[in-house]
Amino acid sequence: MFLLSPSASLRWDLVDTLTLFVEAQFDIASHDLVVDIGTDGDIAGDVDYGGFMGFVGIDYSF
């Protein structure tokens, strides 16, 4: 299944022999790029839109 929705981050959820979760966030306020890599399983996760600072991106899950 492939899901596409506006969100605060760009994510890849890959399920194979080993599960890999990669998340990249781009903060338009400070122009910082944050990349998190983990192997905690298939993580679709929820995006929190609350808070003062804003993030822009697209969520990809498959």
Buried (B, 14 or more C-beta within 10 A) or exposed (E): EEEEEEBBBBBEBEEEEEBBBEBBBBBEEEEEEEEEEEEEEEBEBEEEEEEEEEBBBEBBBE
